[in-house]
Every structure is written in C-alpha cells, then in structure tokens.
Amino acid sequence: MKPQSRDILILLRHAPEGLTQQDAIREVACYRLAARIADLRAEGYPIVAESVTQNGARFARYRLVTAPVQEALW
C-alpha cells in the first residue's frame, strides 16, 4: 500500500462524516484523492462516494463503509 493511501485510510477511519478533497489536501497534502480512493478500493476497502453541493460548488465526499473481510486460511 502506498504511504499516502495508508494516510487516507487512517483519515477515513476517523472521519465518519466523510472525507473531501479539501480535507485530504489540508490533512496529508494529497492532491489526488480520487486516485488514492481507487487504490484502496482495489485492495478491497468498501468506500462509497456521495455528491455534495455547497455554495454552488459540487464535490465528492468519500466514506469507508466497513473494513475489508479477510479470508480465512485453511
């Protein structure tokens, strides 16, 4: 996992209201949040996006639904 993806995952776990691009820039200097979200989704993390409109601007807010389910090793 990329270090920045790990940082975004930590933020998602501690932000039940969700994470926006501005949050990611402010907290971990991540200017490509959508790419990091795609990386996390590829690793199995269920992340949902909602479209938010505020003061005429539209942006995405991402939320972590649950931790990924680990398969049992037999």
N, C-alpha and C positions, 0 to 999 in steps of 0.2 A: 504494500500500500504506500502510495506517495505520502510524504510528510504533510503536505498541505491537505490532502484528503483526510488524513488522520485528524488534523486540526478541525476540519469542517465537521467530521463525525462527532467530535467532542462537543462542538457548539450545538449541533443538532440534538444531542442527548440532553443538553442543559437548557434548551430553548423550546419548551412545549408549545409556545405560541407560534413558532416557526422562525425561519432564517431567510433574510433577504440579501440581495447583492450588497446593499449598503452595510448591512451587519457584517458580512464577510470581509468587506474592504476595511471597515473600522477595526474589527477584532483580530484578523490574521493576515491582512493585506492580500486577500485573494480577489483578483480581478476577473477570474474565470470560474465563477461559482457553478454555472451550468455544466461545465466540463468536469468539475470535481464531483458533482452530483451524479453525472453519468458514470464516472469511475466507481463510485460507491454502489450504485445500482447494479453495475456489472459484477460486483463482489457479493451481491445478494441482499443488500440492505434495502428494505421496502421504504422508499421515500416518495411521498406524494407532493404534488405541486398544486397550488391554487393561484388563480389570477386575482390580483388585488388592484383596485383603482383608488387612488388617493390624490386629491388636489389636481385631478385631470391627468395624472400620470398612471400608467398601468405597468405593473411589475409582478414577478412571481415570488411566492413565499413557499419555502420548502419545509416539510415536516417529516421526521422519522416516525414511522408507524410503530414498528417493533424491531427488536434485534433479530438478525437472521437466525434461522433454525439450523443448528449444527446436526449433521447426520451422525448417527451412532456408528461407531466402528465395531464390527463383529469379530 
